[in-house]
Amino acid sequence: TPPPRRHPPFPGRVEHVRRAIAAGSTALALLAGCATPLHPDTEPELRRSILGAIKRDTEGSTVRQAGADPAFRPTTAPDRVQSLGLAPEILSKLEETSGRGSYREFQAPLGVSLAGQEQQVVSISLRRVVLTTASNNLTLQFARLVPAINQANTVQAQAAFDWVLFASAQDQFQDNASQRTGFGAGPVLTRQEQRSGTIGLRRRLETGGSFTIQNQLSRLDNNSPGTLPNPDPAVQPSITVQLDQPLMRNFGTDANLAEVRQAVNAERDSIQQLKATLLQQVADAETAYWTLVRSSGELKIAQRLLDRGEEVRGTLSKRREKAEDVRASQFSDAVATVESRRADVLRAQNTVRQASDRLKQIMNDPDLTVGSEVLLQPVDDPVGEALVLTLQDVVTTALANRPEVQRALLAISDAAIRQQLADNARLPALDLRLQMRVSEIASNTSDAYSRLNDTNFIDYLVGVSYEQPIGNRAAEASYRARFLEANQAATTYRDVVQRVLLDVKSGL
C-alpha cells in the first residue's frame, strides 16, 4: 500500500507550533510561583495585628516596670520556728521526738490488703514515676497517635499533586446498514472493526490547573462492501499534550495548597496538644506522688498519736487499779481518744491506698498495675530550694512556650487560609485550555510511529471559558463568614494571652 499523501505545511505553521510550546512552558514556569490574583496578601497585616495584640496585652504597668527593673526575686519561706522564741534545748528536744528526722525509721502499720493478706510494699522514686508516666500513660498513648494520623493526612493532601498513570482500551465491531442516498441498489452496508488504546500521565498543578500527556493508538479494519480503504488496515498513533488552567477562580497556590497547609497546621496543632497533655500528665504524676508522700506522713503521725494515746490510757489504767487519783471521766476520755485515733489511722491507711492506686493509674506501669494490691512507698522527700526568677523572664518564656498560645496562633493561620480561599472563590471563573496533538497514519504500527517523528500532522487548540454568578451572593456571604471567623481567632488569641498572663501572675 503506498503511503498517504503528506500535506505541505502552511506558511508559518512550524513557527506557530514552536511559539505555542514556548508560551506553554513560560506559562507553567510563571504559574508555579503565583498566588491568588487581583487581591493582595493579607498575611503581613495579620502579623501586624498579632504583634499589636501581644504588645497591648504584655505592656501593662506591672510587666513594663518589670522590664525596666528586672530584679531577680528568690522564692523563699521564712523560718517560722525561730519566731516562736523557744529555748534551743526545747527546740532540740521537740525535733528529736516530733521532727521530720524522728519519723525516718518509724514504720506505720499498713493493715491488710483487699485479699486479706499482709500488705506488700514497693519503694518508688519520683524519677521512675515521671519516666514511667511519659512512657506508659494511657492518655499520652492516645495523644501520641493524633500527630501520626495528621501526618498521614498531610501526605494524603500532598498526594493530590502526584502524577497519575491512566490507560484504557476498547474493541468496537460495527455491522449495520444505512439508507443509500446515491446511485445503486440496496442499503449501504458498514462492516468495520476498530481497536484503540490510550496510555498517559496526568498531574494536578499547584496553580490549580492540570497537565496531561497521552499516547493513543487506534487500528481500523474496514471490510464494508463497495469500499477501497487505503491504507488497510489503518493504524493511527497520536501524542496529545494538554494544559487546563484556571486564570481567576481556583487559581494560585493560595487556593490549591489550602488543604495541604491546613493539614500541616493540624499536625502542628496535634503536636502542641501532645505537649500540653504530656505536661499535664507529668504534673498530675508529680502531684499524685507528693500526695502519696503527704498521706504516708499523715499515716505515721496518726499512728504515733494512737501509740501515745494507748500509752496514756495504759498509764491511767494502772493508776486506776492502784486506787490513785484518776477520775472515771478522765479514763473515759482517754479511751475515747484512743478509739478516735484508731479510726484516724484506718482512714489514713485508706487514704494511702487510694493515693497509691491513683499514682499507679497515672503511671500505667505493667509491673505495678492498678488491680494489684502492691502498695507504693515513696522514697523521695520534698525539696525546699528557692527559685530565683524575674517577672519579665517568666512572662516571656510562657508566651513563647505555652502550648495553648501556639495552638491559638495555628487557629489564626487556619482562619487566614480559609479567608484567602473564600476570597479567591469570589472571582469569576476564567479557564484556559491549551492542546497540541501530533498524529500519523500507516498500514502498520512500526511505520506509523516512525513517521510520527516527522510531525506531518499537528493540531493545536486554544480555548477560553468564562462564568460569573449574577450577584455572586453565595461567594460574598462565604467570604464575610470567613472574615468574621478570622476576627474570632484573633480575639481568642488575645484571650489566651491574657489567661497565660493571669496564670503566670497567680503562680508567682
Buried (B, 14 or more C-beta within 10 A) or exposed (E): EEEBEEEEBEEEBEEBBEEBBEEBEEBBEEBEEBBBBEBEEBEEEBEEBBEEBBEEBBEEEEBEEBBEEEEEEEEEEEEEEEEEEEEEEEBEEBEEEEBEEBBEEEEBEBBEBEEEEEBEEBEBEBEBBBBBBBEBBEBBEEBBEBBEEBBEBBEEBBEBEEEEEEEEEEEEEEEEEEEEEEEEEEEBBBBBBBBBBBEBEBBBBBBBBBBBEBBBBBBBBBBEEEBEBEBEBBBBBBBBBBBBBBBBBBBBBBBBBBBBBBBBBBBBBBBBBBBBBBEBBBEBBBEBBBBBBBBBBBBBBBBBBBBEBBEBBEEBBEBBEEEEEBEEEBBEBBBEBBEEBBEBBEEBBEBBBEBBBBBBBBBBBEEBEBEBBBBBBBEBEEEEEEEEBBBBEBBBEBBEEBBBBBBBBBBBBBBBBBBBBBBBBBBEBBBBBBBBBBBBBBBEEEBBBEBBEEBBBBEBEEEEEEEEEEEBEEBBEBBEEBBEBBEEBBEBBBEBBEBBBEEBEEEE
